[in-house]
Amino acid sequence: MGKKVRIAAEDEVPTGSAGEFVVEDQVIALFHVDQQYYAMDGVCPHAGGPLGEGTLNGTIVTCPWHGWQFDVTSGQHCLNQRLCHPTFPVFVEDDGIYIELPE
């Protein structure tokens, strides 16, 4: 098991939206879709775009810089099956939203 770290309060990311957070020097994109939270590396692998500032349509986030798209539930790139962006387990507790970072 990795290191569990608080990332945000629940009200910081309303349903259907995304947020960008820095956790231990790493940019994390946090998404709230259908009463579930999903977290992934917040830096697009194409050119470093901010995925947490991208457009969220259902479970698909579109990078605002060059349009790369990922499924936030799995990190899977929408066009290239060989490309899967890192995701993190998410836990909701009484005092906020936590993610698990690898140790």
C-alpha positions as CSV (number, residue, x, y, z in Angstrom):
1,M,0.0,0.0,0.0
2,G,1.2,3.5,-0.8
3,K,1.1,6.7,1.1
4,K,-2.4,8.2,1.7
5,V,-2.5,12.0,1.3
6,R,-5.3,14.5,1.7
7,I,-5.9,16.3,-1.6
8,A,-9.0,18.5,-1.2
9,A,-12.3,19.1,0.6
10,E,-15.3,17.6,-1.1
11,D,-16.8,21.0,-1.9
12,E,-13.7,22.0,-3.9
13,V,-14.6,19.8,-6.9
14,P,-18.4,20.0,-7.7
15,T,-20.0,17.2,-9.6
16,G,-19.1,17.3,-13.3
17,S,-15.9,19.3,-12.8
18,A,-12.2,19.0,-12.3
19,G,-9.6,20.5,-10.1
20,E,-5.8,20.8,-10.1
21,F,-3.8,20.2,-6.9
22,V,-0.2,19.9,-6.0
23,V,0.5,17.0,-3.7
24,E,4.1,16.4,-2.6
25,D,5.5,18.2,-5.6
26,Q,3.3,16.4,-8.0
27,V,0.4,17.9,-10.0
28,I,-2.7,15.9,-9.6
29,A,-6.0,16.3,-11.6
30,L,-9.0,15.4,-9.5
31,F,-12.3,14.7,-11.3
32,H,-15.9,14.4,-9.9
33,V,-18.1,12.3,-12.1
34,D,-21.5,10.7,-11.1
35,Q,-20.8,10.9,-7.3
36,Q,-17.3,9.3,-7.7
37,Y,-13.9,11.0,-7.6
38,Y,-11.0,10.0,-9.9
39,A,-7.4,11.2,-9.7
40,M,-4.7,11.1,-12.3
41,D,-1.4,12.6,-13.1
42,G,-2.3,16.2,-13.9
43,V,0.4,16.7,-16.5
44,C,-0.5,15.7,-20.1
45,P,2.2,13.4,-21.5
46,H,2.0,15.1,-24.9
47,A,3.3,18.6,-24.1
48,G,2.7,19.1,-20.3
49,G,-0.8,20.6,-20.5
50,P,-2.8,20.9,-17.4
51,L,-5.4,18.1,-17.4
52,G,-7.1,19.5,-14.3
53,E,-8.0,22.5,-16.4
54,G,-9.3,20.5,-19.3
55,T,-12.9,20.0,-20.4
56,L,-14.7,17.1,-18.8
57,N,-17.4,15.4,-20.8
58,G,-18.7,12.4,-18.9
59,T,-15.6,10.4,-18.0
60,I,-13.5,11.9,-20.8
61,V,-11.1,14.8,-20.1
62,T,-9.7,16.8,-23.0
63,C,-6.4,18.5,-22.5
64,P,-6.8,22.3,-23.1
65,W,-3.5,22.6,-24.9
66,H,-3.7,20.1,-27.8
67,G,-6.9,18.1,-27.3
68,W,-5.5,14.8,-26.1
69,Q,-8.3,12.8,-24.4
70,F,-8.2,10.4,-21.5
71,D,-10.8,8.4,-19.6
72,V,-10.5,9.6,-16.1
73,T,-11.6,6.3,-14.6
74,S,-8.7,4.4,-16.1
75,G,-6.2,6.8,-17.5
76,Q,-6.6,5.2,-20.9
77,H,-5.9,7.5,-23.9
78,C,-9.0,7.6,-26.2
79,L,-7.2,7.0,-29.5
80,N,-4.1,5.1,-28.6
81,Q,-4.7,1.9,-26.6
82,R,-0.9,1.6,-25.8
83,L,-1.0,4.9,-23.9
84,C,-2.4,4.8,-20.3
85,H,-1.8,7.8,-18.1
86,P,-1.1,7.2,-14.4
87,T,-4.1,7.2,-12.0
88,F,-4.3,7.1,-8.2
89,P,-6.8,5.4,-5.9
90,V,-9.2,7.9,-4.3
91,F,-10.8,7.7,-0.8
92,V,-13.5,10.0,0.6
93,E,-13.3,10.4,4.4
94,D,-15.1,12.7,6.8
95,D,-12.5,15.4,6.5
96,G,-11.9,15.4,2.8
97,I,-10.7,13.5,-0.3
98,Y,-7.5,11.5,-0.2
99,I,-5.4,9.8,-2.8
100,E,-2.9,7.0,-2.5
101,L,0.6,7.9,-3.8
102,P,3.2,5.2,-4.5
103,E,5.9,5.0,-1.9
